[in-house]
Amino acid sequence: MIETKRLLKILNFSNIEELWDFHTRQMAEFGFDRIMYGYTRYRTATSLGDPNDFVLLTNHDTSYTDVFIGEGLYFHAPMVRWSLENDGACSWSVMAQMMQTGTLSERKVFDFNRSMGVVAGYSISFKSISPRTKGAIALTAREGMSQQEADEVWKEHGEDIIALNNVVHLRILTLPYDAPGRALTRRQREVLVWVGDGKTIQDIAVLLELTPATIEKHLRLAREALSVETTAQAVLKAAFQNQMFVLDA
């Protein structure tokens, strides 16, 4: 059974960095010492959205992530495909079956993972309430652990592992996440909050004792930082990322 103290600690972290550090250590206790979490709000029928907009957390070495994420291999990964089509947990033993009908791109991912020691583990796909969103986590077993050994760990602790990952997933969604290169300044957040509250540029200029031109500049820079075209999109994306309407840690 999961300790109440452990759950309370997860629920009381005020930033993603501390939460993630704690969770990686939790999973390592079960033998899954390399993990990767991903979440998107911009999924379509043919895309998961811009990788720069993902909530992406991992303790894998950069030699792995630079290729798996940086070169887009994730989009062809068999277990990513499984996660997009299913909810719940899945042993990586199914990969052998998936590879029998897999594409050349999927085989390339399989070979790359094997070369990096990513050969045994479990994937957990979190239940979504919108067709635009999807979150999942890949738990890679420590090197030297076979899939059979990972399955034995899961038989004993699987329910607790699933519960812990779901609590962490839900907690991540409530915490501020600054996508790389897309963090807003305090002033940019401030003007977006006022826009979200229905204020006009003239209203905001009066409230902040600035000129309308300065407010326009902050809004333009916010749009550029978030890589969107309109201020309405900037408000939506900043809210999604919990960069606004949140208390400072």
MODELLER restraints for C-alpha pairs under 7 A, 6 or more apart:
rsr = mdl.restraints
at = mdl.atoms
rsr.add(forms.Gaussian(group=physical.xy_distance, feature=features.Distance(at['CA:1:A'], at['CA:160:A']), mean=6.55, stdev=0.5))
rsr.add(forms.Gaussian(group=physical.xy_distance, feature=features.Distance(at['CA:2:A'], at['CA:160:A']), mean=6.07, stdev=0.5))
rsr.add(forms.Gaussian(group=physical.xy_distance, feature=features.Distance(at['CA:10:A'], at['CA:19:A']), mean=6.49, stdev=0.5))
rsr.add(forms.Gaussian(group=physical.xy_distance, feature=features.Distance(at['CA:10:A'], at['CA:168:A']), mean=6.77, stdev=0.5))
rsr.add(forms.Gaussian(group=physical.xy_distance, feature=features.Distance(at['CA:11:A'], at['CA:171:A']), mean=6.63, stdev=0.5))
rsr.add(forms.Gaussian(group=physical.xy_distance, feature=features.Distance(at['CA:13:A'], at['CA:19:A']), mean=5.84, stdev=0.5))
rsr.add(forms.Gaussian(group=physical.xy_distance, feature=features.Distance(at['CA:14:A'], at['CA:249:A']), mean=6.18, stdev=0.5))
rsr.add(forms.Gaussian(group=physical.xy_distance, feature=features.Distance(at['CA:15:A'], at['CA:175:A']), mean=6.08, stdev=0.5))
rsr.add(forms.Gaussian(group=physical.xy_distance, feature=features.Distance(at['CA:15:A'], at['CA:176:A']), mean=6.93, stdev=0.5))
rsr.add(forms.Gaussian(group=physical.xy_distance, feature=features.Distance(at['CA:16:A'], at['CA:172:A']), mean=6.42, stdev=0.5))
rsr.add(forms.Gaussian(group=physical.xy_distance, feature=features.Distance(at['CA:16:A'], at['CA:175:A']), mean=6.32, stdev=0.5))
rsr.add(forms.Gaussian(group=physical.xy_distance, feature=features.Distance(at['CA:24:A'], at['CA:33:A']), mean=6.90, stdev=0.5))
rsr.add(forms.Gaussian(group=physical.xy_distance, feature=features.Distance(at['CA:27:A'], at['CA:33:A']), mean=6.30, stdev=0.5))
rsr.add(forms.Gaussian(group=physical.xy_distance, feature=features.Distance(at['CA:31:A'], at['CA:141:A']), mean=5.73, stdev=0.5))
rsr.add(forms.Gaussian(group=physical.xy_distance, feature=features.Distance(at['CA:31:A'], at['CA:142:A']), mean=5.82, stdev=0.5))
rsr.add(forms.Gaussian(group=physical.xy_distance, feature=features.Distance(at['CA:32:A'], at['CA:139:A']), mean=5.60, stdev=0.5))
rsr.add(forms.Gaussian(group=physical.xy_distance, feature=features.Distance(at['CA:32:A'], at['CA:140:A']), mean=5.22, stdev=0.5))
rsr.add(forms.Gaussian(group=physical.xy_distance, feature=features.Distance(at['CA:32:A'], at['CA:141:A']), mean=4.27, stdev=0.5))
rsr.add(forms.Gaussian(group=physical.xy_distance, feature=features.Distance(at['CA:32:A'], at['CA:142:A']), mean=5.63, stdev=0.5))
rsr.add(forms.Gaussian(group=physical.xy_distance, feature=features.Distance(at['CA:33:A'], at['CA:140:A']), mean=6.53, stdev=0.5))
rsr.add(forms.Gaussian(group=physical.xy_distance, feature=features.Distance(at['CA:33:A'], at['CA:141:A']), mean=6.24, stdev=0.5))
rsr.add(forms.Gaussian(group=physical.xy_distance, feature=features.Distance(at['CA:33:A'], at['CA:142:A']), mean=5.46, stdev=0.5))
rsr.add(forms.Gaussian(group=physical.xy_distance, feature=features.Distance(at['CA:34:A'], at['CA:59:A']), mean=5.84, stdev=0.5))
rsr.add(forms.Gaussian(group=physical.xy_distance, feature=features.Distance(at['CA:34:A'], at['CA:60:A']), mean=5.58, stdev=0.5))
rsr.add(forms.Gaussian(group=physical.xy_distance, feature=features.Distance(at['CA:34:A'], at['CA:139:A']), mean=6.34, stdev=0.5))
rsr.add(forms.Gaussian(group=physical.xy_distance, feature=features.Distance(at['CA:34:A'], at['CA:140:A']), mean=5.16, stdev=0.5))
rsr.add(forms.Gaussian(group=physical.xy_distance, feature=features.Distance(at['CA:34:A'], at['CA:141:A']), mean=6.99, stdev=0.5))
rsr.add(forms.Gaussian(group=physical.xy_distance, feature=features.Distance(at['CA:35:A'], at['CA:58:A']), mean=5.66, stdev=0.5))
rsr.add(forms.Gaussian(group=physical.xy_distance, feature=features.Distance(at['CA:35:A'], at['CA:59:A']), mean=6.12, stdev=0.5))
rsr.add(forms.Gaussian(group=physical.xy_distance, feature=features.Distance(at['CA:35:A'], at['CA:60:A']), mean=6.71, stdev=0.5))
rsr.add(forms.Gaussian(group=physical.xy_distance, feature=features.Distance(at['CA:35:A'], at['CA:137:A']), mean=6.98, stdev=0.5))
rsr.add(forms.Gaussian(group=physical.xy_distance, feature=features.Distance(at['CA:35:A'], at['CA:138:A']), mean=5.55, stdev=0.5))
rsr.add(forms.Gaussian(group=physical.xy_distance, feature=features.Distance(at['CA:35:A'], at['CA:139:A']), mean=4.66, stdev=0.5))
rsr.add(forms.Gaussian(group=physical.xy_distance, feature=features.Distance(at['CA:35:A'], at['CA:140:A']), mean=5.80, stdev=0.5))
rsr.add(forms.Gaussian(group=physical.xy_distance, feature=features.Distance(at['CA:36:A'], at['CA:57:A']), mean=5.79, stdev=0.5))
rsr.add(forms.Gaussian(group=physical.xy_distance, feature=features.Distance(at['CA:36:A'], at['CA:58:A']), mean=4.30, stdev=0.5))
rsr.add(forms.Gaussian(group=physical.xy_distance, feature=features.Distance(at['CA:36:A'], at['CA:59:A']), mean=6.91, stdev=0.5))
rsr.add(forms.Gaussian(group=physical.xy_distance, feature=features.Distance(at['CA:36:A'], at['CA:137:A']), mean=5.49, stdev=0.5))
rsr.add(forms.Gaussian(group=physical.xy_distance, feature=features.Distance(at['CA:36:A'], at['CA:138:A']), mean=5.20, stdev=0.5))
rsr.add(forms.Gaussian(group=physical.xy_distance, feature=features.Distance(at['CA:36:A'], at['CA:139:A']), mean=6.81, stdev=0.5))
rsr.add(forms.Gaussian(group=physical.xy_distance, feature=features.Distance(at['CA:37:A'], at['CA:56:A']), mean=5.73, stdev=0.5))
rsr.add(forms.Gaussian(group=physical.xy_distance, feature=features.Distance(at['CA:37:A'], at['CA:57:A']), mean=5.09, stdev=0.5))
rsr.add(forms.Gaussian(group=physical.xy_distance, feature=features.Distance(at['CA:37:A'], at['CA:58:A']), mean=6.21, stdev=0.5))
rsr.add(forms.Gaussian(group=physical.xy_distance, feature=features.Distance(at['CA:37:A'], at['CA:136:A']), mean=5.92, stdev=0.5))
rsr.add(forms.Gaussian(group=physical.xy_distance, feature=features.Distance(at['CA:37:A'], at['CA:137:A']), mean=4.26, stdev=0.5))
rsr.add(forms.Gaussian(group=physical.xy_distance, feature=features.Distance(at['CA:37:A'], at['CA:138:A']), mean=6.52, stdev=0.5))
rsr.add(forms.Gaussian(group=physical.xy_distance, feature=features.Distance(at['CA:38:A'], at['CA:54:A']), mean=6.56, stdev=0.5))
rsr.add(forms.Gaussian(group=physical.xy_distance, feature=features.Distance(at['CA:38:A'], at['CA:55:A']), mean=5.59, stdev=0.5))
rsr.add(forms.Gaussian(group=physical.xy_distance, feature=features.Distance(at['CA:38:A'], at['CA:56:A']), mean=4.64, stdev=0.5))
rsr.add(forms.Gaussian(group=physical.xy_distance, feature=features.Distance(at['CA:38:A'], at['CA:57:A']), mean=6.56, stdev=0.5))
rsr.add(forms.Gaussian(group=physical.xy_distance, feature=features.Distance(at['CA:38:A'], at['CA:135:A']), mean=5.61, stdev=0.5))
rsr.add(forms.Gaussian(group=physical.xy_distance, feature=features.Distance(at['CA:38:A'], at['CA:136:A']), mean=5.65, stdev=0.5))
rsr.add(forms.Gaussian(group=physical.xy_distance, feature=features.Distance(at['CA:38:A'], at['CA:137:A']), mean=6.34, stdev=0.5))
rsr.add(forms.Gaussian(group=physical.xy_distance, feature=features.Distance(at['CA:39:A'], at['CA:54:A']), mean=5.64, stdev=0.5))
rsr.add(forms.Gaussian(group=physical.xy_distance, feature=features.Distance(at['CA:39:A'], at['CA:55:A']), mean=5.05, stdev=0.5))
rsr.add(forms.Gaussian(group=physical.xy_distance, feature=features.Distance(at['CA:39:A'], at['CA:56:A']), mean=6.66, stdev=0.5))
rsr.add(forms.Gaussian(group=physical.xy_distance, feature=features.Distance(at['CA:39:A'], at['CA:134:A']), mean=5.63, stdev=0.5))
rsr.add(forms.Gaussian(group=physical.xy_distance, feature=features.Distance(at['CA:39:A'], at['CA:135:A']), mean=4.12, stdev=0.5))
rsr.add(forms.Gaussian(group=physical.xy_distance, feature=features.Distance(at['CA:39:A'], at['CA:136:A']), mean=6.62, stdev=0.5))
rsr.add(forms.Gaussian(group=physical.xy_distance, feature=features.Distance(at['CA:40:A'], at['CA:48:A']), mean=6.68, stdev=0.5))
rsr.add(forms.Gaussian(group=physical.xy_distance, feature=features.Distance(at['CA:40:A'], at['CA:54:A']), mean=5.04, stdev=0.5))
rsr.add(forms.Gaussian(group=physical.xy_distance, feature=features.Distance(at['CA:40:A'], at['CA:55:A']), mean=6.54, stdev=0.5))
rsr.add(forms.Gaussian(group=physical.xy_distance, feature=features.Distance(at['CA:40:A'], at['CA:133:A']), mean=5.40, stdev=0.5))
rsr.add(forms.Gaussian(group=physical.xy_distance, feature=features.Distance(at['CA:40:A'], at['CA:134:A']), mean=5.55, stdev=0.5))
rsr.add(forms.Gaussian(group=physical.xy_distance, feature=features.Distance(at['CA:40:A'], at['CA:135:A']), mean=6.52, stdev=0.5))
rsr.add(forms.Gaussian(group=physical.xy_distance, feature=features.Distance(at['CA:41:A'], at['CA:132:A']), mean=5.40, stdev=0.5))
rsr.add(forms.Gaussian(group=physical.xy_distance, feature=features.Distance(at['CA:41:A'], at['CA:133:A']), mean=4.24, stdev=0.5))
rsr.add(forms.Gaussian(group=physical.xy_distance, feature=features.Distance(at['CA:41:A'], at['CA:134:A']), mean=6.80, stdev=0.5))
rsr.add(forms.Gaussian(group=physical.xy_distance, feature=features.Distance(at['CA:42:A'], at['CA:48:A']), mean=6.12, stdev=0.5))
rsr.add(forms.Gaussian(group=physical.xy_distance, feature=features.Distance(at['CA:42:A'], at['CA:49:A']), mean=4.96, stdev=0.5))
rsr.add(forms.Gaussian(group=physical.xy_distance, feature=features.Distance(at['CA:42:A'], at['CA:132:A']), mean=5.34, stdev=0.5))
rsr.add(forms.Gaussian(group=physical.xy_distance, feature=features.Distance(at['CA:42:A'], at['CA:133:A']), mean=6.34, stdev=0.5))
rsr.add(forms.Gaussian(group=physical.xy_distance, feature=features.Distance(at['CA:43:A'], at['CA:49:A']), mean=5.50, stdev=0.5))
rsr.add(forms.Gaussian(group=physical.xy_distance, feature=features.Distance(at['CA:43:A'], at['CA:132:A']), mean=4.51, stdev=0.5))
rsr.add(forms.Gaussian(group=physical.xy_distance, feature=features.Distance(at['CA:43:A'], at['CA:133:A']), mean=5.88, stdev=0.5))
rsr.add(forms.Gaussian(group=physical.xy_distance, feature=features.Distance(at['CA:44:A'], at['CA:132:A']), mean=6.23, stdev=0.5))
rsr.add(forms.Gaussian(group=physical.xy_distance, feature=features.Distance(at['CA:52:A'], at['CA:179:A']), mean=6.37, stdev=0.5))
rsr.add(forms.Gaussian(group=physical.xy_distance, feature=features.Distance(at['CA:52:A'], at['CA:180:A']), mean=6.85, stdev=0.5))
rsr.add(forms.Gaussian(group=physical.xy_distance, feature=features.Distance(at['CA:53:A'], at['CA:179:A']), mean=6.30, stdev=0.5))
rsr.add(forms.Gaussian(group=physical.xy_distance, feature=features.Distance(at['CA:67:A'], at['CA:73:A']), mean=6.82, stdev=0.5))
rsr.add(forms.Gaussian(group=physical.xy_distance, feature=features.Distance(at['CA:68:A'], at['CA:74:A']), mean=5.49, stdev=0.5))
rsr.add(forms.Gaussian(group=physical.xy_distance, feature=features.Distance(at['CA:73:A'], at['CA:109:A']), mean=6.14, stdev=0.5))
rsr.add(forms.Gaussian(group=physical.xy_distance, feature=features.Distance(at['CA:74:A'], at['CA:80:A']), mean=6.82, stdev=0.5))
rsr.add(forms.Gaussian(group=physical.xy_distance, feature=features.Distance(at['CA:76:A'], at['CA:105:A']), mean=6.01, stdev=0.5))
rsr.add(forms.Gaussian(group=physical.xy_distance, feature=features.Distance(at['CA:76:A'], at['CA:106:A']), mean=5.25, stdev=0.5))
rsr.add(forms.Gaussian(group=physical.xy_distance, feature=features.Distance(at['CA:76:A'], at['CA:109:A']), mean=6.90, stdev=0.5))
rsr.add(forms.Gaussian(group=physical.xy_distance, feature=features.Distance(at['CA:77:A'], at['CA:106:A']), mean=5.61, stdev=0.5))
rsr.add(forms.Gaussian(group=physical.xy_distance, feature=features.Distance(at['CA:77:A'], at['CA:109:A']), mean=5.79, stdev=0.5))
rsr.add(forms.Gaussian(group=physical.xy_distance, feature=features.Distance(at['CA:78:A'], at['CA:95:A']), mean=6.76, stdev=0.5))
rsr.add(forms.Gaussian(group=physical.xy_distance, feature=features.Distance(at['CA:78:A'], at['CA:98:A']), mean=6.90, stdev=0.5))
rsr.add(forms.Gaussian(group=physical.xy_distance, feature=features.Distance(at['CA:78:A'], at['CA:106:A']), mean=6.16, stdev=0.5))
rsr.add(forms.Gaussian(group=physical.xy_distance, feature=features.Distance(at['CA:79:A'], at['CA:123:A']), mean=6.97, stdev=0.5))
rsr.add(forms.Gaussian(group=physical.xy_distance, feature=features.Distance(at['CA:83:A'], at['CA:125:A']), mean=5.05, stdev=0.5))
rsr.add(forms.Gaussian(group=physical.xy_distance, feature=features.Distance(at['CA:83:A'], at['CA:136:A']), mean=6.58, stdev=0.5))
rsr.add(forms.Gaussian(group=physical.xy_distance, feature=features.Distance(at['CA:86:A'], at['CA:125:A']), mean=6.70, stdev=0.5))
rsr.add(forms.Gaussian(group=physical.xy_distance, feature=features.Distance(at['CA:87:A'], at['CA:125:A']), mean=4.83, stdev=0.5))
rsr.add(forms.Gaussian(group=physical.xy_distance, feature=features.Distance(at['CA:87:A'], at['CA:126:A']), mean=5.74, stdev=0.5))
rsr.add(forms.Gaussian(group=physical.xy_distance, feature=features.Distance(at['CA:87:A'], at['CA:127:A']), mean=5.56, stdev=0.5))
rsr.add(forms.Gaussian(group=physical.xy_distance, feature=features.Distance(at['CA:88:A'], at['CA:124:A']), mean=5.49, stdev=0.5))
rsr.add(forms.Gaussian(group=physical.xy_distance, feature=features.Distance(at['CA:88:A'], at['CA:125:A']), mean=5.17, stdev=0.5))
rsr.add(forms.Gaussian(group=physical.xy_distance, feature=features.Distance(at['CA:88:A'], at['CA:126:A']), mean=6.37, stdev=0.5))
rsr.add(forms.Gaussian(group=physical.xy_distance, feature=features.Distance(at['CA:89:A'], at['CA:122:A']), mean=6.83, stdev=0.5))
rsr.add(forms.Gaussian(group=physical.xy_distance, feature=features.Distance(at['CA:89:A'], at['CA:123:A']), mean=5.63, stdev=0.5))
rsr.add(forms.Gaussian(group=physical.xy_distance, feature=features.Distance(at['CA:89:A'], at['CA:124:A']), mean=4.29, stdev=0.5))
rsr.add(forms.Gaussian(group=physical.xy_distance, feature=features.Distance(at['CA:89:A'], at['CA:125:A']), mean=6.34, stdev=0.5))
rsr.add(forms.Gaussian(group=physical.xy_distance, feature=features.Distance(at['CA:90:A'], at['CA:122:A']), mean=5.60, stdev=0.5))
rsr.add(forms.Gaussian(group=physical.xy_distance, feature=features.Distance(at['CA:90:A'], at['CA:123:A']), mean=5.36, stdev=0.5))
rsr.add(forms.Gaussian(group=physical.xy_distance, feature=features.Distance(at['CA:90:A'], at['CA:124:A']), mean=6.48, stdev=0.5))
rsr.add(forms.Gaussian(group=physical.xy_distance, feature=features.Distance(at['CA:91:A'], at['CA:121:A']), mean=6.39, stdev=0.5))
rsr.add(forms.Gaussian(group=physical.xy_distance, feature=features.Distance(at['CA:91:A'], at['CA:122:A']), mean=4.64, stdev=0.5))
rsr.add(forms.Gaussian(group=physical.xy_distance, feature=features.Distance(at['CA:91:A'], at['CA:123:A']), mean=6.68, stdev=0.5))
rsr.add(forms.Gaussian(group=physical.xy_distance, feature=features.Distance(at['CA:92:A'], at['CA:120:A']), mean=6.10, stdev=0.5))
rsr.add(forms.Gaussian(group=physical.xy_distance, feature=features.Distance(at['CA:92:A'], at['CA:121:A']), mean=5.56, stdev=0.5))
rsr.add(forms.Gaussian(group=physical.xy_distance, feature=features.Distance(at['CA:92:A'], at['CA:122:A']), mean=5.48, stdev=0.5))
rsr.add(forms.Gaussian(group=physical.xy_distance, feature=features.Distance(at['CA:93:A'], at['CA:147:A']), mean=6.66, stdev=0.5))
rsr.add(forms.Gaussian(group=physical.xy_distance, feature=features.Distance(at['CA:99:A'], at['CA:107:A']), mean=6.86, stdev=0.5))
rsr.add(forms.Gaussian(group=physical.xy_distance, feature=features.Distance(at['CA:113:A'], at['CA:119:A']), mean=6.47, stdev=0.5))
rsr.add(forms.Gaussian(group=physical.xy_distance, feature=features.Distance(at['CA:117:A'], at['CA:143:A']), mean=6.28, stdev=0.5))
rsr.add(forms.Gaussian(group=physical.xy_distance, feature=features.Distance(at['CA:118:A'], at['CA:140:A']), mean=6.23, stdev=0.5))
rsr.add(forms.Gaussian(group=physical.xy_distance, feature=features.Distance(at['CA:120:A'], at['CA:140:A']), mean=6.03, stdev=0.5))
rsr.add(forms.Gaussian(group=physical.xy_distance, feature=features.Distance(at['CA:120:A'], at['CA:141:A']), mean=5.40, stdev=0.5))
rsr.add(forms.Gaussian(group=physical.xy_distance, feature=features.Distance(at['CA:120:A'], at['CA:146:A']), mean=6.03, stdev=0.5))
rsr.add(forms.Gaussian(group=physical.xy_distance, feature=features.Distance(at['CA:120:A'], at['CA:147:A']), mean=4.76, stdev=0.5))
rsr.add(forms.Gaussian(group=physical.xy_distance, feature=features.Distance(at['CA:121:A'], at['CA:139:A']), mean=5.45, stdev=0.5))
rsr.add(forms.Gaussian(group=physical.xy_distance, feature=features.Distance(at['CA:121:A'], at['CA:140:A']), mean=4.51, stdev=0.5))
rsr.add(forms.Gaussian(group=physical.xy_distance, feature=features.Distance(at['CA:121:A'], at['CA:141:A']), mean=4.89, stdev=0.5))
rsr.add(forms.Gaussian(group=physical.xy_distance, feature=features.Distance(at['CA:121:A'], at['CA:147:A']), mean=6.43, stdev=0.5))
rsr.add(forms.Gaussian(group=physical.xy_distance, feature=features.Distance(at['CA:121:A'], at['CA:150:A']), mean=6.24, stdev=0.5))
rsr.add(forms.Gaussian(group=physical.xy_distance, feature=features.Distance(at['CA:122:A'], at['CA:138:A']), mean=6.11, stdev=0.5))
rsr.add(forms.Gaussian(group=physical.xy_distance, feature=features.Distance(at['CA:122:A'], at['CA:139:A']), mean=5.22, stdev=0.5))
rsr.add(forms.Gaussian(group=physical.xy_distance, feature=features.Distance(at['CA:122:A'], at['CA:140:A']), mean=6.73, stdev=0.5))
rsr.add(forms.Gaussian(group=physical.xy_distance, feature=features.Distance(at['CA:123:A'], at['CA:137:A']), mean=5.78, stdev=0.5))
rsr.add(forms.Gaussian(group=physical.xy_distance, feature=features.Distance(at['CA:123:A'], at['CA:138:A']), mean=4.46, stdev=0.5))
rsr.add(forms.Gaussian(group=physical.xy_distance, feature=features.Distance(at['CA:123:A'], at['CA:139:A']), mean=5.98, stdev=0.5))
rsr.add(forms.Gaussian(group=physical.xy_distance, feature=features.Distance(at['CA:124:A'], at['CA:136:A']), mean=5.54, stdev=0.5))
rsr.add(forms.Gaussian(group=physical.xy_distance, feature=features.Distance(at['CA:124:A'], at['CA:137:A']), mean=5.34, stdev=0.5))
rsr.add(forms.Gaussian(group=physical.xy_distance, feature=features.Distance(at['CA:124:A'], at['CA:138:A']), mean=6.51, stdev=0.5))
rsr.add(forms.Gaussian(group=physical.xy_distance, feature=features.Distance(at['CA:125:A'], at['CA:135:A']), mean=6.24, stdev=0.5))
rsr.add(forms.Gaussian(group=physical.xy_distance, feature=features.Distance(at['CA:125:A'], at['CA:136:A']), mean=4.29, stdev=0.5))
rsr.add(forms.Gaussian(group=physical.xy_distance, feature=features.Distance(at['CA:125:A'], at['CA:137:A']), mean=6.61, stdev=0.5))
rsr.add(forms.Gaussian(group=physical.xy_distance, feature=features.Distance(at['CA:126:A'], at['CA:135:A']), mean=5.48, stdev=0.5))
rsr.add(forms.Gaussian(group=physical.xy_distance, feature=features.Distance(at['CA:126:A'], at['CA:136:A']), mean=5.61, stdev=0.5))
rsr.add(forms.Gaussian(group=physical.xy_distance, feature=features.Distance(at['CA:128:A'], at['CA:134:A']), mean=5.89, stdev=0.5))
rsr.add(forms.Gaussian(group=physical.xy_distance, feature=features.Distance(at['CA:141:A'], at['CA:150:A']), mean=6.72, stdev=0.5))
rsr.add(forms.Gaussian(group=physical.xy_distance, feature=features.Distance(at['CA:174:A'], at['CA:242:A']), mean=6.95, stdev=0.5))
rsr.add(forms.Gaussian(group=physical.xy_distance, feature=features.Distance(at['CA:175:A'], at['CA:242:A']), mean=6.18, stdev=0.5))
rsr.add(forms.Gaussian(group=physical.xy_distance, feature=features.Distance(at['CA:176:A'], at['CA:241:A']), mean=5.87, stdev=0.5))
rsr.add(forms.Gaussian(group=physical.xy_distance, feature=features.Distance(at['CA:176:A'], at['CA:242:A']), mean=4.40, stdev=0.5))
rsr.add(forms.Gaussian(group=physical.xy_distance, feature=features.Distance(at['CA:176:A'], at['CA:243:A']), mean=5.55, stdev=0.5))
rsr.add(forms.Gaussian(group=physical.xy_distance, feature=features.Distance(at['CA:177:A'], at['CA:241:A']), mean=5.36, stdev=0.5))
rsr.add(forms.Gaussian(group=physical.xy_distance, feature=features.Distance(at['CA:177:A'], at['CA:242:A']), mean=6.43, stdev=0.5))
rsr.add(forms.Gaussian(group=physical.xy_distance, feature=features.Distance(at['CA:177:A'], at['CA:243:A']), mean=6.97, stdev=0.5))
rsr.add(forms.Gaussian(group=physical.xy_distance, feature=features.Distance(at['CA:178:A'], at['CA:241:A']), mean=6.87, stdev=0.5))
rsr.add(forms.Gaussian(group=physical.xy_distance, feature=features.Distance(at['CA:182:A'], at['CA:225:A']), mean=4.79, stdev=0.5))
rsr.add(forms.Gaussian(group=physical.xy_distance, feature=features.Distance(at['CA:182:A'], at['CA:226:A']), mean=5.39, stdev=0.5))
rsr.add(forms.Gaussian(group=physical.xy_distance, feature=features.Distance(at['CA:183:A'], at['CA:225:A']), mean=6.75, stdev=0.5))
rsr.add(forms.Gaussian(group=physical.xy_distance, feature=features.Distance(at['CA:184:A'], at['CA:222:A']), mean=6.44, stdev=0.5))
rsr.add(forms.Gaussian(group=physical.xy_distance, feature=features.Distance(at['CA:184:A'], at['CA:225:A']), mean=6.69, stdev=0.5))
rsr.add(forms.Gaussian(group=physical.xy_distance, feature=features.Distance(at['CA:188:A'], at['CA:218:A']), mean=5.45, stdev=0.5))
rsr.add(forms.Gaussian(group=physical.xy_distance, feature=features.Distance(at['CA:188:A'], at['CA:219:A']), mean=6.52, stdev=0.5))
rsr.add(forms.Gaussian(group=physical.xy_distance, feature=features.Distance(at['CA:188:A'], at['CA:222:A']), mean=5.69, stdev=0.5))
rsr.add(forms.Gaussian(group=physical.xy_distance, feature=features.Distance(at['CA:189:A'], at['CA:243:A']), mean=6.91, stdev=0.5))
rsr.add(forms.Gaussian(group=physical.xy_distance, feature=features.Distance(at['CA:189:A'], at['CA:244:A']), mean=5.82, stdev=0.5))
rsr.add(forms.Gaussian(group=physical.xy_distance, feature=features.Distance(at['CA:191:A'], at['CA:219:A']), mean=6.99, stdev=0.5))
rsr.add(forms.Gaussian(group=physical.xy_distance, feature=features.Distance(at['CA:192:A'], at['CA:235:A']), mean=5.89, stdev=0.5))
rsr.add(forms.Gaussian(group=physical.xy_distance, feature=features.Distance(at['CA:193:A'], at['CA:244:A']), mean=6.29, stdev=0.5))
rsr.add(forms.Gaussian(group=physical.xy_distance, feature=features.Distance(at['CA:193:A'], at['CA:245:A']), mean=6.66, stdev=0.5))
rsr.add(forms.Gaussian(group=physical.xy_distance, feature=features.Distance(at['CA:194:A'], at['CA:204:A']), mean=6.61, stdev=0.5))
rsr.add(forms.Gaussian(group=physical.xy_distance, feature=features.Distance(at['CA:196:A'], at['CA:235:A']), mean=6.39, stdev=0.5))
rsr.add(forms.Gaussian(group=physical.xy_distance, feature=features.Distance(at['CA:201:A'], at['CA:212:A']), mean=6.03, stdev=0.5))
rsr.add(forms.Gaussian(group=physical.xy_distance, feature=features.Distance(at['CA:201:A'], at['CA:215:A']), mean=6.54, stdev=0.5))
rsr.add(forms.Gaussian(group=physical.xy_distance, feature=features.Distance(at['CA:202:A'], at['CA:212:A']), mean=5.86, stdev=0.5))
rsr.add(forms.Gaussian(group=physical.xy_distance, feature=features.Distance(at['CA:205:A'], at['CA:211:A']), mean=5.37, stdev=0.5))
rsr.add(forms.Gaussian(group=physical.xy_distance, feature=features.Distance(at['CA:205:A'], at['CA:212:A']), mean=5.31, stdev=0.5))
rsr.add(forms.Gaussian(group=physical.xy_distance, feature=features.Distance(at['CA:205:A'], at['CA:215:A']), mean=6.36, stdev=0.5))
rsr.add(forms.Gaussian(group=physical.xy_distance, feature=features.Distance(at['CA:219:A'], at['CA:231:A']), mean=6.86, stdev=0.5))
rsr.add(forms.Gaussian(group=physical.xy_distance, feature=features.Distance(at['CA:222:A'], at['CA:234:A']), mean=6.92, stdev=0.5))
rsr.add(forms.Gaussian(group=physical.xy_distance, feature=features.Distance(at['CA:223:A'], at['CA:229:A']), mean=6.39, stdev=0.5))
rsr.add(forms.Gaussian(group=physical.xy_distance, feature=features.Distance(at['CA:223:A'], at['CA:230:A']), mean=6.75, stdev=0.5))
rsr.add(forms.Gaussian(group=physical.xy_distance, feature=features.Distance(at['CA:223:A'], at['CA:231:A']), mean=6.41, stdev=0.5))
rsr.add(forms.Gaussian(group=physical.xy_distance, feature=features.Distance(at['CA:223:A'], at['CA:234:A']), mean=5.60, stdev=0.5))
rsr.add(forms.Gaussian(group=physical.xy_distance, feature=features.Distance(at['CA:226:A'], at['CA:234:A']), mean=6.41, stdev=0.5))
rsr.add(forms.Gaussian(group=physical.xy_distance, feature=features.Distance(at['CA:228:A'], at['CA:234:A']), mean=6.19, stdev=0.5))
rsr.add(forms.Gaussian(group=physical.xy_distance, feature=features.Distance(at['CA:238:A'], at['CA:244:A']), mean=6.05, stdev=0.5))
